[in-house]
């Protein structure tokens, strides 16, 4: 039968079960000998599940200990043939032949029973065990004599199995078939005609066995008959069928039954021989028949393999005549098999918050015994929160029965014991270990419900005050406790300003130093939170009690101590002993014994006249006041607390011993505080003088050091054989000066810190200019870089503009370096106080002249001494608005905001002096007019070196001239 003609049936049976673990049953029918990988059925469609469910549920086929003939294609959800199936090898003659297995799914666990029926195809031809059979038949055999033939074996079943026999030639013999209980057919050869040995001594026949398959298949056996003489009686069995029973545990050699046959012939023709006529090897190997007809067990039988056996017994005499009978042996089952436990699916761990009835394992239990011997029950060990229930025949489900708690038991060893109902009962067991995974179900628990902590005031900030501890009975990350400070406030101040809590250790630190007089106690809450998800937490109240220290001296409330007025207590001269003069009232803001005050009389004008109460501070007379006692009495009372160490305060009490107020007034007129006030004033004056002297000497040393350093640098630059690199002053704001610039060769310019935004314009830094000294001439300084980079302003011209009308001077009026020899090309635009700017261009004409000789060391020292004198004099004489020392580094200072210029201002490279008085301004205007008139004339061939005009002298400059003349 081709595969295309094979009939495929798919049956879906949905069984409603009491438990959800076992779902619908699916049955398929396929022919045997299908190729590997052939499609069996769409298991996803038939079960009504999704392909994704197969993958996520880790679907697999469970067959127990049987071989796996099927495989599951998870990608397509179909069932395929894993190995070629031979129905005859799998089931033999058993019909129907089916494969039973289960498809299991996880998460959640599900079980789907599947049955695949294997249908037979005609792949086996009828087969005789022997190729030939020989008979010796007496010629006297009567017509109708029967001769038993060997049955053919066809492994196929049904229509494809053995259907019939044919015998050729059929002249003397014919075939007769007899049906049997096992649906097989007994084949007998019947004599139709008498035999005549003289005519035909040997007869050859062919027995053919055919099946009903398409195409039809057959098997043959050759029959050889020898015609004998004179045996005309065949053996006859006493019973056509014999029955016996045998226990499956019967040992070899056990007697089963005895058959008997008789023959009417005598002598040799009456001797009978018994043989087992079954052609199957299993029967002939299991059983044995003796010549007496006794059947014994010759092998090992098993009820689970075969429940009964049918044996064909043949009795033959020497003449070749025979008779046949059947022996049916029923096998009795005994309880010789223990239940077999197979773990279909199991979970290694389960969360402790899993609900009841959560399945953790599925088992299959089989007992091949029959009846009560095959009935199985399963139990588990007691006192565990699990139970086992049967879902269907031979299947059990292990599930939770109560709530789990990992903190009580982190794992369970579950022993599953299954036993049958046989006698004696047999059992088997399996142990399953289940780990209980932790769930964050326990909040941290503090050791106490609240804490009280005592700390002494004036503690060091950061001091470790106390440690709170909380335990979490969970495991791992769920038990990791961190500590937090809950938000709260103490007197409106966040609690975090008082204390802090270490997140890991729970150590409480004091953030500040506590003062008992300000706060005596406060409380806050600490939260302990675990690391679970979601986290659980608990709170505890911590109260900190501040303990007092003796850190405050007593404060005297009365008598009040005043600095400018005199308070005195009057005592009449008629006062008796114990007269209350006054009472010293003092308080101590500390508490406890630190606030216990005691009073003592430290000094007194007359100690024999007054005493002070130790506890109450009352000042009383201890004797009678007399006329000899002085009017003015001064008492010094010491108030001391009881702390360790103790602190004290003193108070002066003035007492006037007099009867009338005028007397007191006259006596206390000269009792003032002038002496103390004068003493204090003298001290402060001396201190101020010392500070001012120190600052002056320090400034003088610094100035001299700077000048000497600059002078040494300039001496190095004047080396005749090296390029001259002048010293350039640092670019900072400088308003220091005495009003006149020093005639040195490096000029300082007064400007603001933000000079690029002010009215003062400066050329580029000196690093862009190079001074070259030519030994053969007076020398000029050539500019290396392009002329367009001379000035910072983009509108600077390439050629020199005409000089400003306000600043026209001849070459002779410009002492010192001029023209391109100037280290800085300085341009000044000055805005006077009136707000109008001087006319003329911003540029200054740059002249040329010889490079001056460097000053000598004596001249440098003289200039430094003169500068120091000018500094001291200018500081005392200059008024507001002057460019003085006080604004040297002031960032707010600008030339535009200078209200007044009382000192002369010198311009580097010129001898012009700007003054703020009208006479100097008028003289400057006349000089400017003369220079304008000279410019209108043709230029002279040789410039006349005019003597530079002398600048108006200031007191500092006059003093400097006097010193020079003396030197």
SVG drawing of the C-alpha trace seen along z (x, -y; Angstrom):
<svg xmlns="http://www.w3.org/2000/svg" viewBox="-16 -133 98 189">
<polyline fill="none" stroke="black" stroke-width="0.4" points="0.0,0.0 1.5,-3.3 1.7,-6.2 -0.7,-8.2 -3.4,-5.7 -2.8,-5.4 -5.7,-6.5 -5.0,-9.1 -7.5,-9.7 -7.3,-12.4 -9.5,-12.2 -9.7,-14.8 -11.1,-13.8 -11.6,-16.5 -11.9,-15.1 -13.2,-17.3 -10.9,-16.5 -11.2,-17.5 -7.8,-19.2 -6.5,-21.8 -3.1,-20.2 -4.3,-17.5 -6.2,-18.9 -7.7,-17.4 -6.6,-14.1 -5.6,-13.9 -5.5,-10.7 -3.9,-10.1 -3.8,-7.1 -0.8,-6.6 0.4,-3.6 3.5,-1.8 6.8,-2.2 6.3,-5.9 9.6,-7.7 11.4,-9.7 10.2,-13.3 6.7,-12.4 3.9,-14.6 1.7,-13.0 -0.6,-15.9 -0.9,-19.6 -0.7,-19.3 -1.2,-23.1 -4.4,-23.2 -5.8,-20.1 -5.0,-21.1 -6.1,-24.7 -3.0,-26.4 -0.5,-28.8 2.9,-28.0 4.4,-30.6 3.0,-28.7 5.1,-25.6 8.3,-27.7 7.6,-29.6 6.3,-26.4 9.4,-24.4 7.1,-21.8 8.5,-18.2 7.3,-14.7 7.3,-12.4 7.2,-8.6 8.5,-7.3 10.9,-4.4 9.5,-3.6 11.3,-4.5 10.5,-7.8 9.1,-7.3 7.7,-10.8 9.2,-14.2 7.7,-17.7 8.4,-20.5 8.0,-23.6 8.5,-26.0 5.5,-24.8 3.6,-23.1 3.3,-19.8 4.1,-16.2 6.5,-14.2 7.8,-10.7 11.2,-10.5 12.0,-6.8 10.5,-4.4 7.9,-2.3 7.5,1.4 4.1,2.4 4.9,6.1 8.0,5.4 6.2,2.9 2.9,4.8 3.1,8.2 -0.4,9.6 -1.9,7.2 -4.6,5.0 -5.1,2.1 -1.4,1.1 -1.0,-2.4 1.7,-4.7 0.8,-6.5 2.8,-9.5 2.3,-12.9 3.1,-16.5 4.1,-18.6 4.2,-22.4 5.7,-24.5 4.8,-27.9 2.1,-26.9 2.4,-23.2 0.0,-21.4 -0.2,-17.8 -1.7,-16.7 -2.1,-12.9 -1.6,-11.9 -2.4,-8.5 -1.0,-7.5 -2.5,-4.4 -0.2,-2.4 -2.2,-0.8 -0.9,2.3 0.3,2.4 0.9,5.5 4.6,5.6 5.0,9.3 4.2,12.4 2.9,15.6 5.8,17.7 6.1,21.4 8.6,22.3 9.7,25.3 10.2,25.4 9.0,29.0 7.0,31.5 7.1,35.3 4.3,37.8 4.2,41.5 0.7,42.7 -0.5,46.2 -2.2,47.3 -4.9,48.6 -5.8,45.2 -9.5,44.7 -11.0,41.8 -11.4,38.9 -8.3,39.4 -7.0,36.2 -3.4,35.0 -2.5,31.9 -0.4,29.4 1.8,26.6 0.2,23.2 1.8,20.4 2.7,17.3 1.8,13.8 3.0,10.9 0.4,8.7 -3.0,8.5 -6.5,8.0 -7.0,8.1 -3.2,8.0 -2.9,11.2 -3.2,14.8 -6.5,15.4 -6.3,18.9 -4.5,22.0 -4.4,23.9 -3.1,27.4 -2.0,28.6 -2.4,31.0 -5.6,32.0 -6.2,35.4 -5.9,37.4 -6.0,34.8 -8.0,31.7 -7.6,29.0 -9.9,28.2 -9.7,25.2 -10.9,25.1 -11.4,21.8 -9.9,21.5 -10.4,19.3 -7.5,17.1 -9.0,16.5 -6.3,18.5 -7.1,21.4 -6.0,25.0 -5.1,26.6 -5.8,30.2 -5.1,32.3 -8.0,34.7 -7.6,37.9 -10.2,37.9 -9.3,41.1 -7.8,44.3 -4.1,44.7 -2.6,47.5 1.1,47.9 1.4,50.1 0.2,47.3 1.8,44.3 4.3,44.8 5.5,41.1 3.2,38.1 4.5,34.4 2.2,31.6 2.6,27.8 0.8,26.0 0.4,22.2 -0.7,19.7 -2.0,16.3 -3.0,13.1 -5.6,10.5 -3.4,7.5 -2.9,5.5 -0.8,6.7 -1.4,10.2 1.5,12.0 2.0,15.7 4.2,18.4 4.7,22.1 5.7,25.3 6.6,28.6 4.8,31.7 6.3,35.1 4.0,38.2 5.3,41.7 2.6,44.4 3.0,47.1 1.4,50.2 -1.2,51.4 -1.9,48.8 -5.5,48.0 -6.2,46.5 -5.2,43.0 -4.6,41.8 -7.5,40.0 -7.2,37.4 -9.5,37.8 -10.3,34.1 -10.3,31.6 -9.2,28.8 -7.3,28.9 -7.2,26.0 -4.6,25.2 -3.5,22.2 0.0,21.2 1.4,18.5 3.8,16.1 6.5,16.7 6.4,20.5 9.9,22.0 11.3,23.9 10.1,27.6 6.7,26.9 4.1,29.4 1.2,27.8 -1.1,30.6 -1.2,33.9 -2.8,34.8 -3.7,38.3 -4.5,39.9 -5.3,43.6 -4.7,45.7 -6.7,48.8 -3.8,50.3 -1.5,52.6 2.2,53.2 4.2,50.7 1.2,49.1 -0.3,48.3 2.7,46.4 1.9,42.7 4.3,39.8 3.3,36.3 4.7,33.1 4.0,29.4 2.6,28.3 3.0,24.6 5.5,23.2 6.2,20.1 9.6,20.2 8.3,18.6 5.9,21.4 8.3,24.2 10.9,22.5 8.6,21.9 6.9,25.3 7.9,29.0 5.8,32.2 7.1,35.6 6.3,38.9 3.7,39.5 1.9,36.3 3.0,34.3 3.4,30.6 6.0,28.8 7.3,25.2 10.6,24.9 11.2,21.1 10.4,17.9 6.9,16.5 5.6,13.0 2.0,12.0 2.8,8.5 4.0,9.9 1.4,12.6 -1.7,13.3 -2.4,16.8 -0.9,19.3 -2.5,21.7 -0.5,24.8 -1.4,27.2 -0.6,30.8 -0.2,33.5 -0.4,37.2 1.2,39.5 1.5,43.2 4.2,45.1 2.0,45.4 1.9,41.6 -1.6,41.2 -2.2,38.4 -4.7,36.4 -4.5,32.9 -5.7,31.1 -5.3,27.7 -4.0,26.8 -5.0,23.3 -2.8,22.1 -3.9,19.0 -1.2,17.1 -2.1,15.9 -0.7,12.5 1.2,12.0 2.4,8.7 5.9,8.8 6.3,5.3 6.8,2.1 5.3,-1.1 7.5,-3.0 7.7,-6.8 8.8,-9.1 9.3,-12.8 7.6,-14.5 8.3,-18.1 9.5,-19.9 10.5,-23.3 13.8,-23.7 12.6,-26.7 9.4,-28.4 8.7,-31.9 7.6,-32.1 4.6,-34.3 3.3,-31.6 -0.4,-31.0 -1.8,-27.7 -2.4,-25.0 0.7,-26.1 2.0,-23.1 5.7,-22.4 6.0,-19.0 4.1,-16.5 4.7,-12.7 3.6,-9.6 3.3,-6.4 2.8,-3.0 2.4,0.5 2.4,3.2 0.6,5.6 -3.1,6.2 -6.2,5.7 -5.4,4.8 -1.8,5.4 -1.7,2.6 -3.7,0.1 -1.3,-2.6 -1.6,-5.4 1.0,-8.1 1.7,-10.0 4.3,-12.5 6.0,-13.1 4.0,-14.9 4.4,-18.3 5.2,-20.1 3.1,-22.7 2.7,-20.5 0.2,-17.9 -0.1,-15.4 -3.2,-14.8 -4.1,-12.5 -5.0,-14.3 -5.9,-11.1 -5.0,-7.5 -1.3,-7.1 -0.6,-10.9 -0.1,-13.0 0.4,-16.6 2.6,-17.9 1.4,-21.3 1.6,-23.7 -1.0,-23.3 -0.3,-26.3 1.5,-29.6 5.3,-29.4 7.8,-31.3 11.5,-31.3 12.4,-32.7 11.1,-29.5 12.4,-27.0 14.6,-27.9 14.1,-24.5 12.1,-21.3 13.0,-17.7 9.8,-16.1 9.6,-12.3 7.0,-10.9 6.1,-7.3 3.8,-5.2 2.6,-1.8 0.2,0.7 -2.6,2.8 -1.0,6.1 -0.3,8.7 2.4,8.0 2.3,4.4 5.2,3.1 6.3,-0.5 8.9,-2.9 9.8,-6.5 11.6,-9.5 12.9,-12.6 12.4,-16.1 14.3,-19.1 12.5,-22.4 14.3,-25.7 12.1,-28.5 13.2,-31.8 13.0,-34.9 10.4,-37.7 10.8,-41.0 8.0,-40.4 9.7,-41.5 10.4,-45.1 13.5,-46.0 12.9,-45.8 14.7,-48.0 16.0,-46.6 13.9,-49.1 10.8,-51.0 12.4,-54.3 15.8,-55.5 16.9,-58.2 20.4,-59.5 22.3,-61.8 25.0,-64.1 26.9,-66.8 26.7,-70.3 29.5,-72.0 30.3,-68.8 32.6,-68.7 30.7,-68.7 30.8,-65.3 30.8,-63.5 29.4,-60.0 26.4,-60.1 24.7,-56.7 24.2,-53.7 20.7,-52.5 20.4,-48.9 17.7,-47.2 17.5,-43.6 15.7,-42.2 14.9,-38.5 14.9,-38.4 17.9,-37.3 20.5,-38.9 19.5,-42.2 16.1,-42.1 17.9,-42.1 20.3,-44.9 19.3,-47.7 20.0,-51.4 19.2,-54.2 17.6,-57.5 16.8,-60.6 13.1,-61.6 12.4,-65.2 11.4,-67.2 12.3,-70.5 13.3,-71.7 12.3,-75.3 11.9,-75.8 15.4,-74.5 15.7,-71.2 16.7,-68.3 19.5,-67.6 21.2,-70.7 21.4,-69.0 22.2,-65.4 23.0,-63.0 22.7,-59.3 25.2,-57.0 23.2,-55.1 25.2,-51.9 26.1,-51.6 23.2,-53.6 25.7,-55.8 24.1,-59.1 26.5,-62.0 26.1,-65.5 26.3,-68.0 26.6,-71.0 27.7,-71.8 24.7,-71.9 24.0,-74.5 21.9,-73.5 20.8,-77.1 19.3,-77.2 17.9,-73.7 17.5,-71.1 16.2,-68.2 14.8,-67.3 13.6,-64.2 13.6,-62.9 12.7,-59.7 15.1,-57.4 13.8,-55.2 15.4,-51.8 14.7,-50.7 15.7,-47.4 16.9,-46.9 14.0,-44.9 11.6,-45.9 9.4,-47.5 11.4,-48.4 10.0,-48.0 10.8,-50.3 10.1,-50.9 10.7,-54.0 12.0,-54.6 11.9,-57.7 15.3,-59.0 15.2,-61.6 18.5,-63.4 18.8,-64.9 21.4,-67.7 23.3,-67.7 24.4,-71.0 28.0,-72.0 29.3,-74.9 30.1,-77.1 28.4,-80.3 29.7,-82.6 27.2,-84.2 25.6,-87.4 25.1,-90.3 21.7,-91.9 22.1,-94.3 23.8,-96.6 24.0,-97.6 27.5,-98.4 27.6,-101.6 30.6,-103.2 29.6,-106.9 27.6,-107.4 28.2,-106.6 25.8,-104.6 26.3,-104.4 24.3,-102.9 23.8,-105.2 24.3,-103.9 23.4,-106.2 26.0,-106.6 23.4,-105.5 23.2,-102.0 23.4,-99.2 25.0,-95.8 23.3,-93.7 22.1,-96.7 21.1,-95.7 23.1,-97.9 22.1,-96.3 21.7,-92.9 23.8,-91.6 21.4,-89.9 23.0,-87.5 21.8,-84.6 23.5,-81.8 21.9,-80.5 23.3,-77.0 21.2,-74.5 21.6,-72.2 24.6,-72.7 26.2,-74.7 23.7,-77.4 24.2,-77.4 25.7,-80.7 27.7,-81.8 28.8,-85.3 32.1,-86.3 33.7,-89.7 36.9,-90.0 38.0,-93.5 36.7,-96.3 37.8,-99.7 37.1,-98.5 36.6,-94.7 35.7,-95.0 32.6,-97.0 30.7,-94.9 30.0,-91.3 28.2,-89.5 25.8,-86.6 27.2,-83.4 23.9,-82.3 21.7,-85.3 24.3,-88.0 23.0,-90.5 25.6,-93.1 25.2,-93.9 27.2,-95.8 29.0,-93.6 29.6,-96.4 28.3,-99.8 29.1,-102.6 31.2,-105.3 32.2,-108.9 35.7,-107.7 34.5,-105.5 35.2,-107.0 32.3,-108.3 33.5,-106.6 33.4,-102.8 34.2,-100.5 33.3,-96.8 34.3,-94.1 31.9,-91.1 32.8,-87.8 29.8,-85.7 30.9,-82.1 28.9,-79.1 29.2,-75.5 30.3,-74.0 33.5,-72.0 35.5,-74.0 33.7,-76.9 33.1,-80.3 32.8,-83.6 31.9,-87.3 32.8,-90.4 30.8,-93.5 31.9,-96.7 29.5,-98.2 30.0,-101.9 28.7,-102.6 28.4,-106.1 28.4,-106.4 26.6,-109.6 23.4,-111.0 22.5,-113.5 22.7,-113.7 24.7,-117.0 27.4,-115.4 27.6,-112.5 27.6,-114.7 30.5,-116.8 32.5,-113.7 31.8,-111.9 32.4,-114.9 36.0,-113.8 35.1,-110.1 35.0,-109.6 36.3,-107.3 38.6,-109.8 41.6,-107.9 40.5,-104.6 39.4,-106.3 42.8,-108.1 44.6,-104.9 42.7,-103.1 43.1,-106.0 46.9,-106.0 47.0,-102.3 45.1,-102.6 47.2,-105.5 50.4,-103.7 49.1,-100.6 48.0,-102.7 51.3,-104.4 53.2,-101.1 51.0,-99.7 51.4,-102.8 55.2,-102.8 55.4,-99.1 53.3,-99.6 55.4,-102.6 58.7,-100.8 57.3,-97.7 56.2,-99.9 59.5,-101.7 61.4,-98.4 59.2,-97.1 59.6,-100.2 63.3,-100.3 63.6,-96.6 61.5,-97.1 63.5,-100.1 66.8,-98.3 65.5,-95.3 64.4,-97.5 67.7,-99.3 69.6,-96.1 67.5,-95.0 68.1,-98.2 71.8,-97.9 71.8,-94.5 69.9,-96.0 72.5,-98.7 75.2,-96.3 76.8,-98.0 77.4,-94.9 73.9,-93.3 70.4,-94.4 68.9,-96.8 65.7,-95.4 64.1,-98.0 62.3,-97.2 58.5,-97.5 56.4,-98.1 53.6,-95.6 50.2,-96.5 48.2,-97.3 46.3,-100.3 48.4,-102.9 47.3,-106.1 50.2,-106.2 52.3,-109.3 53.0,-112.5 51.7,-114.6 54.9,-114.7 56.3,-111.8 59.9,-110.8 62.4,-111.6 63.5,-108.0 63.7,-106.2 60.9,-103.8 57.6,-105.6 54.6,-104.4 51.2,-105.4 48.2,-106.0 45.2,-104.2 42.1,-102.2 41.9,-98.4 39.6,-98.5 41.8,-100.8 40.5,-99.6 37.1,-101.0 38.4,-104.3 39.6,-107.5 43.3,-106.5 44.8,-104.9 47.9,-102.8 50.1,-101.4 51.1,-97.8 53.2,-96.0 56.9,-96.5 57.4,-92.9 56.5,-94.1 59.4,-96.6 63.2,-95.9 65.9,-98.3 69.1,-98.1 72.3,-99.9 74.6,-101.0 78.1,-101.7 79.1,-104.0 76.3,-106.5 73.9,-107.7 71.5,-104.9 67.9,-104.6 65.3,-102.1 63.7,-100.4 60.3,-98.8 60.3,-95.2 56.6,-94.7 54.5,-96.5 53.5,-100.1 49.9,-99.2 50.2,-97.3 51.6,-100.3 48.3,-101.1 45.5,-98.9 42.9,-101.1 41.9,-100.1 41.8,-103.8 45.4,-104.4 47.1,-106.1 50.2,-104.8 51.8,-108.2 52.3,-110.5 49.6,-113.0 50.1,-116.6 50.7,-117.1 47.9,-118.0 47.5,-121.7 47.4,-121.0 50.7,-119.1 53.2,-120.8 56.7,-120.8 60.0,-121.2 62.6,-118.4 64.6,-120.2 61.6,-120.3 61.4,-116.4 63.9,-115.1 64.7,-111.4 63.8,-108.8 61.6,-110.2 60.3,-109.1 60.5,-105.5 62.9,-104.9 60.0,-105.1 59.1,-101.7 55.5,-102.6 53.8,-104.8 51.4,-106.4 48.4,-108.4 46.3,-110.2 42.8,-111.7 41.9,-113.5 38.4,-114.5 38.3,-117.3 35.8,-117.6 33.6,-119.8 33.0,-116.9 34.4,-118.6 37.3,-116.9 40.4,-118.8 40.4,-119.4 42.9,-118.0 43.7,-114.5 44.4,-111.8 47.9,-111.1 51.0,-112.7 53.9,-113.7 56.8,-111.3 60.2,-113.1 63.6,-111.6 66.7,-112.3 69.7,-110.7 69.3,-107.8 70.1,-109.1 72.9,-107.8 71.8,-105.4 71.6,-107.0 74.3,-106.3 73.8,-104.3 73.9,-107.4 71.3,-109.1 69.0,-106.0 69.3,-106.0 68.7,-109.8 65.6,-109.4 64.3,-106.6 64.8,-108.6 63.0,-111.6 60.1,-109.4 59.7,-108.1 59.6,-111.6 57.1,-112.7 54.9,-109.7 54.7,-110.7 54.2,-114.4 51.6,-113.9 49.6,-111.5 49.2,-114.3 48.6,-117.2 46.5,-115.9 42.8,-116.3 39.8,-114.5 39.9,-113.9 43.8,-113.7 45.5,-110.9 46.9,-109.5 48.2,-106.3 44.8,-105.1 43.5,-104.4 46.4,-102.5 44.6,-99.2 41.1,-100.5 39.1,-98.9 36.6,-101.7 39.1,-104.4 39.2,-106.0 40.7,-109.2 37.2,-110.4 36.0,-110.4 38.9,-112.3 37.2,-115.4 40.3,-117.5 44.0,-117.5 46.0,-119.6 49.3,-118.1 51.2,-118.4 50.7,-115.7 53.7,-114.9 53.4,-113.3 56.1,-110.7 58.4,-112.0 57.6,-115.6 58.1,-118.4 54.5,-119.5 52.7,-119.9 48.9,-119.8 47.7,-121.8 44.3,-122.4 44.8,-126.1 43.8,-128.8 47.3,-130.3 48.8,-127.0 46.1,-126.4 46.6,-130.0 50.4,-129.5 49.8,-126.2 47.4,-127.9 50.0,-130.7 52.8,-128.1 50.5,-126.2 49.9,-129.3 53.6,-130.0 54.2,-126.4 51.4,-126.9 53.1,-130.0 56.4,-128.2 54.8,-125.4 53.6,-127.9 57.2,-129.0 59.4,-126.9 61.3,-124.2 64.8,-125.1 67.8,-123.3 69.0,-122.3 66.6,-122.1 67.5,-124.3 67.7,-122.5 65.7,-124.7 66.0,-124.4 63.0,-122.6 60.8,-124.7 60.7,-124.0 57.6,-122.5 55.7,-124.2 57.2,-123.0 55.3,-121.2 56.4,-121.0 57.8,-117.5 59.8,-118.7 61.2,-121.6 62.4,-119.3 63.9,-117.1 65.9,-120.0 67.2,-121.0 68.5,-117.5 70.2,-117.4 72.0,-120.7 73.2,-119.6 74.6,-116.4"/>
</svg>
